[in-house]
């Protein structure tokens, strides 16, 4: 085999999460009380746009989650029946797709779309003398003979070519989608296309196709330009910043999703139990999360990360690659963040359960002898799900930002792992330079801002769709 799959701890959890999401989707599709709220989410133009943007981030994260080891080339002296040897480096499908960006490394800083280094260096002249000047980049704009005269025209040409490729790909996808809609509805393709163009469909397909077109344009233009330029520049050691930014997407998504999976069971179970049963159960749970809140979360995280570092140092032989060490630290960080962040949602659910316990239908169920488990699953849980969904998405945004803060103080993810926090941490000293090296910070901030904004807007739409008190009867 040319490659063998490698499953890291976080990879396994991501696959479990995808399986759970697919299972829930199939279950919800067969139950109207779950299908109806998600239908309202899709009918919202904001919900459709943000869902596509989040889907783009998720697609990058999934490609970066499938890891493999490549087969090493065998020499002529190798026996035919010798076992295959594989490289120790663990790479993802995203690494293979972006292999040129990963391997085309310059000497040091270069600005976005630059053809020369950002700093001067000593260049030896033909007569043996040294002259300080801006050296030509090895890969950035390497196709240009006269960089100063040809760069602007080449960038414009590549932008138009990328836009044309994006429009062609978008046209094929849109045509296939319209054909599927026409076949499903039993109508002509012309009529369905006219309804979508006029915005007269039940779901905002026109908005979805426009958003998809923008994503296709940006993606193909970036791919075309990145083939010849460092579109976000390079960092101190000459690595492409655009590649680092794309690799950081998986880290941000894992911090947000895996941490919520850790915190959700404890917050949901303890919060509802405290509000519904009251008495000594409520006192015990309140004591638990009040005590945990009294301990500074940063200290807990720092202590846990330091203990993990000591363990990895003393058991270095258990890790075959740097990627596995970084992955274990990321998993441990998600667990610690989950342990320290469930108390807020627990407190909210306790207050809501205290209120719902006194409503008429719950009191009637108790009077009729309905069991506590049935009341909790049929009456309490469905009426707090809007709070759970809203809090989880907002916590997702906060956790993505928290990773940046923790990495800034060196208790976040491993320094060898690509993350927006590590990019911001490395950019803090660059801001003190003259002239300022701004592109690493700008790239990390832009991608993080778009992800957090889309998640917050999507949370608002989901909250409105799932809150029983905001539903309108048609």
C-alpha positions as CSV (number, residue, x, y, z in Angstrom):
1,X,0.0,0.0,0.0
2,X,1.3,3.5,-0.8
3,X,0.1,4.7,2.6
4,X,-1.3,3.4,5.9
5,X,-4.0,5.2,7.9
6,X,-3.2,6.6,11.4
7,X,-5.9,7.3,13.9
8,X,-5.0,9.7,16.7
9,X,-7.0,10.2,19.8
10,X,-8.7,13.3,18.6
11,X,-9.3,11.7,15.2
12,X,-11.3,8.9,16.9
13,X,-13.4,11.3,18.9
14,X,-14.1,13.4,15.7
15,X,-15.3,10.2,13.9
16,X,-17.5,9.4,16.9
17,X,-18.9,12.9,16.8
18,X,-19.6,12.6,13.1
19,X,-21.4,9.3,13.7
20,X,-23.5,10.8,16.5
21,X,-24.4,13.7,14.3
22,X,-25.4,11.5,11.5
23,X,-27.4,9.3,13.8
24,X,-29.2,12.3,15.3
25,X,-29.9,13.6,11.9
26,X,-31.5,10.3,10.8
27,X,-33.5,10.1,14.1
28,X,-34.7,13.7,13.7
29,X,-35.7,13.2,10.1
30,X,-38.3,10.6,11.3
31,X,-39.7,12.7,14.1
32,X,-41.7,15.8,13.2
33,X,-41.1,17.6,16.6
34,X,-37.4,17.5,15.8
35,X,-37.6,18.0,12.1
36,X,-39.8,21.1,12.3
37,X,-37.3,23.3,14.3
38,X,-34.5,22.4,11.9
39,X,-36.7,23.2,9.0
40,X,-37.2,26.7,10.5
41,X,-33.5,27.1,10.8
42,X,-33.0,26.3,7.1
43,X,-35.8,28.6,6.1
44,X,-33.9,31.5,7.6
45,X,-31.5,33.2,5.1
46,X,-29.1,33.9,8.0
47,X,-29.2,30.3,9.1
48,X,-28.6,29.1,5.6
49,X,-25.6,31.4,5.0
50,X,-24.0,30.7,8.4
51,X,-24.5,26.9,8.0
52,X,-22.7,27.0,4.6
53,X,-19.8,29.0,6.1
54,X,-19.5,26.6,9.1
55,X,-19.7,23.7,6.7
56,X,-16.7,25.1,4.8
57,X,-14.7,25.2,8.0
58,X,-15.9,21.7,9.0
59,X,-14.8,20.4,5.6
60,X,-11.3,21.7,6.0
61,X,-11.3,20.3,9.6
62,X,-12.3,16.8,8.4
63,X,-9.7,16.7,5.6
64,X,-7.1,17.7,8.3
65,X,-8.4,14.9,10.6
66,X,-7.7,11.9,8.3
67,X,-4.1,11.1,9.0
68,X,-1.8,8.7,7.1
69,X,1.9,7.6,6.8
70,X,3.4,7.5,3.3
71,X,5.4,4.5,2.1
72,X,9.1,5.0,1.7
73,X,10.7,4.4,-1.6
74,X,12.7,1.2,-1.7
75,X,16.2,0.9,-3.2
76,X,17.3,-1.5,-5.8
77,X,19.1,-3.6,-3.2
78,X,16.0,-4.2,-1.2
79,X,14.7,-7.7,-1.3
80,X,11.3,-8.1,-3.1
81,X,9.7,-9.8,-0.1
82,X,11.0,-7.3,2.4
83,X,8.2,-5.6,4.5
84,X,7.2,-2.1,3.4
85,X,8.7,0.8,5.3
86,X,6.6,3.8,6.1
87,X,7.7,7.4,6.9
88,X,7.6,8.4,10.6
89,X,5.9,11.7,9.7
90,X,2.2,11.7,10.2
91,X,0.4,13.8,7.6
92,X,-3.2,14.5,6.9
93,X,-5.1,14.7,3.6
94,X,-5.0,18.5,3.9
95,X,-1.2,18.3,4.1
96,X,-1.1,16.2,0.9
97,X,-3.4,18.5,-0.9
98,X,-1.4,21.6,0.2
99,X,2.0,19.9,-0.2
100,X,3.5,22.8,-2.2
101,X,2.5,25.3,0.4
102,X,3.9,23.0,3.1
103,X,7.3,22.5,1.4
104,X,7.9,25.8,-0.3
105,X,9.7,27.5,2.6
106,X,11.5,30.8,2.3
107,X,14.4,32.1,4.4
108,X,12.4,34.5,6.6
109,X,9.6,37.1,6.5
110,X,8.0,38.1,3.3
111,X,4.9,40.3,2.9
112,X,1.7,39.1,1.2
113,X,2.2,38.7,-2.6
114,X,5.8,39.8,-2.2
115,X,8.6,38.7,-4.6
116,X,11.5,39.7,-2.3
117,X,12.3,39.2,1.4
118,X,10.9,41.7,3.9
119,X,14.3,42.3,5.5
120,X,17.7,43.1,3.9
121,X,20.5,40.6,3.9
122,X,24.1,40.6,2.8
123,X,24.4,39.6,-0.9
124,X,27.7,38.8,-2.4
125,X,28.5,40.7,-5.6
126,X,30.4,39.3,-8.6
127,X,33.5,41.2,-7.5
128,X,33.4,39.6,-4.0
129,X,32.0,42.6,-2.2
130,X,28.9,42.4,0.0
131,X,25.9,44.5,-0.5
132,X,22.8,44.7,1.7
133,X,19.6,44.3,-0.3
134,X,16.2,42.6,-0.5
135,X,16.8,39.1,-1.9
136,X,14.5,37.5,-4.4
137,X,12.2,34.9,-2.9
138,X,12.8,31.3,-3.9
139,X,9.1,30.5,-4.6
140,X,7.1,33.7,-4.3
141,X,6.6,35.0,-7.9
142,X,9.2,32.5,-9.2
143,X,7.5,32.5,-12.6
144,X,8.2,36.2,-13.2
145,X,11.3,37.4,-15.0
146,X,10.9,41.1,-14.1
147,X,9.1,41.0,-10.7
148,X,8.4,44.7,-10.4
149,X,7.0,45.1,-13.9
150,X,5.0,41.8,-14.2
151,X,3.7,41.2,-10.7
152,X,0.5,43.3,-10.8
153,X,-0.5,42.0,-14.2
154,X,0.2,38.4,-13.2
155,X,-1.8,38.7,-10.0
156,X,-4.8,40.2,-11.9
157,X,-4.5,37.4,-14.5
158,X,-4.4,34.7,-11.9
159,X,-7.3,36.2,-10.1
160,X,-9.4,36.2,-13.2
161,X,-8.5,32.6,-14.0
162,X,-9.4,31.5,-10.5
163,X,-12.7,33.4,-10.6
164,X,-13.5,31.7,-14.0
165,X,-12.7,28.3,-12.5
166,X,-14.8,29.1,-9.5
167,X,-17.8,30.2,-11.6
168,X,-17.5,27.0,-13.8
169,X,-17.5,24.8,-10.7
170,X,-20.3,26.7,-9.1
171,X,-22.4,26.5,-12.3
172,X,-22.0,22.7,-12.4
173,X,-22.9,22.4,-8.7
174,X,-25.9,24.7,-9.1
175,X,-27.1,22.9,-12.2
176,X,-26.9,19.6,-10.5
177,X,-28.8,20.9,-7.4
178,X,-31.5,22.5,-9.5
179,X,-31.9,19.2,-11.5
180,X,-32.3,17.3,-8.2
181,X,-34.9,19.8,-7.0
182,X,-36.8,19.5,-10.3
183,X,-36.8,15.8,-10.2
184,X,-37.8,15.6,-6.6
185,X,-40.7,18.0,-7.1
186,X,-41.7,16.5,-10.5
187,X,-41.5,19.9,-12.3
188,X,-39.5,21.2,-15.2
189,X,-36.0,22.4,-14.7
190,X,-36.9,25.8,-16.2
191,X,-39.7,26.4,-13.8
192,X,-37.7,25.4,-10.7
193,X,-34.8,27.7,-11.9
194,X,-37.2,30.6,-12.3
195,X,-38.6,30.1,-8.8
196,X,-35.2,29.9,-7.3
197,X,-34.1,33.0,-9.1
198,X,-37.2,34.9,-8.0
199,X,-36.7,33.7,-4.4
200,X,-40.2,32.0,-4.3
201,X,-39.1,28.7,-2.8
202,X,-39.9,27.5,0.7
203,X,-36.2,27.3,1.6
204,X,-33.9,30.2,0.6
205,X,-32.1,28.4,-2.2
206,X,-31.2,31.6,-4.0
207,X,-29.4,32.8,-0.9
208,X,-27.7,29.4,-0.5
209,X,-26.5,29.4,-4.1
210,X,-25.2,33.0,-3.9
211,X,-23.3,32.1,-0.7
212,X,-21.9,29.0,-2.3
213,X,-20.9,31.0,-5.3
214,X,-18.9,33.4,-3.1
215,X,-17.2,30.5,-1.3
216,X,-16.3,28.9,-4.6
217,X,-14.9,32.2,-6.0
218,X,-12.8,32.8,-2.9
219,X,-11.5,29.3,-2.8
220,X,-10.5,29.0,-6.4
221,X,-9.0,32.5,-6.5
222,X,-6.9,31.6,-3.4
223,X,-5.8,28.3,-4.8
224,X,-4.8,29.9,-8.1
225,X,-2.8,32.7,-6.4
226,X,-1.3,30.4,-3.8
227,X,0.3,28.3,-6.6
228,X,2.7,31.2,-7.3
229,X,2.6,33.6,-4.3
230,X,2.5,33.6,-0.6
231,X,-0.9,35.3,-0.4
232,X,-0.6,35.9,3.4
233,X,3.2,36.2,3.4
234,X,5.6,34.1,5.4
235,X,6.6,34.0,9.0
236,X,10.0,34.3,10.8
237,X,11.2,30.9,9.5
238,X,9.8,31.3,6.1
239,X,6.7,29.1,6.4
240,X,3.6,30.1,4.4
241,X,1.1,31.9,6.7
242,X,-1.9,30.8,4.5
243,X,-1.0,27.2,5.1
244,X,-0.7,27.8,8.8
245,X,-4.0,29.5,8.9
246,X,-5.8,26.6,7.2
247,X,-4.1,24.0,9.4
248,X,-5.3,26.0,12.5
249,X,-9.0,25.5,11.5
250,X,-8.9,21.9,12.8
251,X,-7.5,23.0,16.2
252,X,-10.1,25.7,16.6
253,X,-13.0,23.3,15.7
254,X,-11.7,20.6,18.0
255,X,-11.3,22.9,21.0
256,X,-14.9,24.1,20.5
257,X,-16.6,20.8,19.8
258,X,-14.8,18.2,21.9
259,X,-14.9,20.5,24.9
260,X,-18.6,20.9,24.6
261,X,-19.0,17.1,24.4
262,X,-17.1,16.8,27.7
263,X,-19.1,19.5,29.5
264,X,-22.6,18.7,28.1
265,X,-23.4,15.4,30.0
266,X,-22.4,16.8,33.4
267,X,-24.1,20.2,32.9
268,X,-27.3,18.6,31.5
269,X,-27.7,15.8,34.1
270,X,-26.7,17.8,37.2
271,X,-28.4,21.0,36.3
272,X,-31.8,19.5,35.6
273,X,-31.5,17.2,38.6
274,X,-30.7,20.1,40.9
275,X,-33.7,22.1,39.8
276,X,-36.2,19.3,39.6
277,X,-35.5,17.3,42.7
278,X,-34.4,20.3,44.9
279,X,-33.7,19.5,48.6
280,X,-30.4,17.8,49.4
281,X,-29.8,17.0,45.7
282,X,-29.9,20.7,44.9
283,X,-27.6,21.5,47.9
284,X,-25.0,18.9,46.9
285,X,-24.8,20.0,43.3
286,X,-24.7,23.7,44.2
287,X,-21.9,22.9,46.6
288,X,-20.0,21.1,43.9
289,X,-20.1,23.7,41.2
290,X,-19.7,26.6,43.6
291,X,-16.5,25.0,44.9
292,X,-15.2,24.4,41.4
293,X,-16.0,28.0,40.4
294,X,-13.9,29.2,43.4
295,X,-10.8,27.7,41.9
296,X,-9.3,29.9,39.1
297,X,-9.7,28.0,35.9
298,X,-6.4,29.2,34.5
299,X,-4.5,27.6,37.4
300,X,-6.3,24.3,36.9
301,X,-5.4,24.3,33.2
302,X,-1.8,25.3,33.9
303,X,-1.4,22.6,36.5
304,X,-2.9,19.9,34.3
305,X,-0.8,20.9,31.3
306,X,2.4,21.0,33.3
307,X,1.7,17.5,34.8
308,X,1.1,16.2,31.3
309,X,4.3,17.7,30.1
310,X,6.2,16.0,32.9
311,X,4.5,12.7,32.0
312,X,5.4,13.0,28.3
313,X,9.0,13.9,29.2
314,X,9.4,10.8,31.4
315,X,7.7,8.5,28.9
316,X,9.1,9.8,25.6
317,X,9.3,6.3,24.2
318,X,5.5,6.0,24.2
319,X,5.2,8.6,21.4
320,X,6.5,7.8,18.0
321,X,6.1,11.2,16.5
322,X,5.8,14.9,17.4
323,X,2.2,14.8,16.0
324,X,1.1,12.2,18.6
325,X,2.6,14.3,21.5
326,X,0.8,17.4,20.3
327,X,-2.4,15.5,19.8
328,X,-2.4,14.1,23.3
329,X,-1.8,17.6,24.7
330,X,-4.8,18.9,22.6
331,X,-7.0,16.1,23.9
332,X,-6.0,16.8,27.5
333,X,-6.6,20.6,27.0
334,X,-10.2,19.8,25.7
335,X,-10.8,17.6,28.8
336,X,-9.6,20.2,31.2
337,X,-11.6,23.0,29.5
338,X,-14.7,20.8,29.7
339,X,-14.2,20.1,33.4
340,X,-13.9,23.8,34.2
341,X,-16.6,25.2,31.9
342,X,-19.7,23.1,32.6
343,X,-20.8,25.1,35.7
344,X,-22.3,28.0,33.8
345,X,-24.7,25.9,31.8
346,X,-25.5,23.8,34.9
347,X,-26.6,26.9,36.8
348,X,-28.8,28.1,33.9
349,X,-30.5,24.7,33.6
350,X,-31.0,24.5,37.4
351,X,-32.9,27.8,37.3
352,X,-35.0,26.8,34.3
353,X,-35.8,23.4,35.8
354,X,-36.9,25.1,39.1
355,X,-39.4,27.2,37.0
356,X,-40.6,24.4,34.8
357,X,-41.2,22.2,37.8
358,X,-44.0,24.5,39.0
359,X,-45.9,24.8,35.7
360,X,-49.4,23.3,35.4
361,X,-48.7,20.3,33.1
362,X,-45.7,19.1,35.2
363,X,-47.8,19.4,38.4
364,X,-50.6,17.5,36.7
365,X,-48.3,14.8,35.7
366,X,-47.0,14.4,39.2
367,X,-50.6,14.3,40.6
368,X,-51.4,11.5,38.1
369,X,-48.4,9.5,39.3
370,X,-46.2,9.8,36.2
371,X,-42.7,8.7,36.9
372,X,-39.9,11.2,37.4
373,X,-37.9,9.9,34.4
374,X,-40.8,10.3,32.1
375,X,-41.4,13.9,33.3
376,X,-37.8,14.8,32.9
377,X,-37.6,13.4,29.3
378,X,-41.0,14.4,28.1
379,X,-41.6,17.8,29.8
380,X,-38.4,19.3,31.3
381,X,-35.7,18.3,28.7
382,X,-37.5,19.5,25.5
383,X,-38.2,22.9,27.1
384,X,-34.6,23.5,28.0
385,X,-33.1,22.4,24.8
386,X,-33.1,25.9,23.3
387,X,-31.0,27.1,26.3
388,X,-28.6,24.1,25.8
389,X,-28.2,24.7,22.1
390,X,-27.8,28.5,22.5
391,X,-25.2,28.0,25.3
392,X,-23.3,25.4,23.5
393,X,-22.8,27.5,20.3
394,X,-21.9,30.5,22.4
395,X,-19.5,28.4,24.4
396,X,-18.0,27.1,21.2
397,X,-17.2,30.7,20.2
398,X,-15.8,31.4,23.6
399,X,-13.6,28.3,23.6
400,X,-12.2,29.1,20.2
401,X,-11.1,32.5,21.6
402,X,-10.0,30.9,24.9
403,X,-7.5,28.7,22.9
404,X,-5.9,31.8,21.6
405,X,-5.6,33.3,25.0
406,X,-4.2,30.1,26.6
407,X,-1.7,29.7,23.8
408,X,-0.6,33.3,24.2
409,X,0.4,32.5,27.8
410,X,2.0,29.2,26.8
411,X,-0.5,26.8,28.5
412,X,-2.6,26.1,25.4
413,X,-1.9,23.6,22.6
414,X,1.6,22.3,21.9
415,X,3.9,24.9,20.2
416,X,4.5,22.6,17.3
417,X,0.8,22.4,16.5
418,X,-0.7,25.0,14.1
419,X,-3.3,27.1,15.9
420,X,-4.6,30.6,15.7
421,X,-3.4,31.1,19.3
422,X,0.2,30.1,18.5
423,X,0.1,32.4,15.4
424,X,-1.0,35.3,17.6
425,X,1.6,34.4,20.2
426,X,4.4,34.4,17.7
427,X,3.1,37.6,16.2
428,X,3.3,39.7,19.4
429,X,7.0,40.3,19.0
430,X,6.6,41.0,15.3
431,X,4.4,44.0,16.1
432,X,7.3,45.7,17.8
433,X,9.4,45.6,14.6
434,X,9.8,48.6,12.3
435,X,8.2,48.2,9.8
436,X,5.5,46.1,11.4
437,X,5.0,42.5,10.4
438,X,1.2,42.4,10.6
439,X,0.1,39.6,8.3
440,X,0.3,36.7,10.7
441,X,-1.9,38.4,13.2
442,X,-4.3,39.6,10.5
443,X,-4.7,36.2,9.0
444,X,-5.3,34.4,12.3
445,X,-7.7,37.2,13.4
446,X,-9.7,37.1,10.1
447,X,-10.3,33.4,10.1
448,X,-11.1,33.3,13.8
449,X,-13.5,36.3,13.4
450,X,-15.4,34.7,10.6
451,X,-15.8,31.4,12.4
452,X,-16.9,33.0,15.7
453,X,-19.3,35.5,13.9
454,X,-20.9,32.7,11.9
455,X,-21.3,30.5,15.0
456,X,-22.9,33.3,17.0
457,X,-25.4,34.2,14.2
458,X,-26.2,30.5,13.8
459,X,-26.8,30.3,17.5
460,X,-29.4,33.1,17.3
461,X,-31.3,31.3,14.6
462,X,-31.2,28.0,16.4
463,X,-32.4,29.6,19.6
464,X,-35.4,31.2,17.9
465,X,-36.3,27.9,16.1
466,X,-36.1,25.7,19.2
467,X,-37.6,28.0,21.8
468,X,-41.2,26.7,22.3
469,X,-42.3,30.2,23.5
470,X,-41.2,31.8,20.2
471,X,-43.0,29.4,17.9
472,X,-45.8,30.7,15.9
473,X,-48.8,28.6,14.9
474,X,-49.6,28.6,11.2
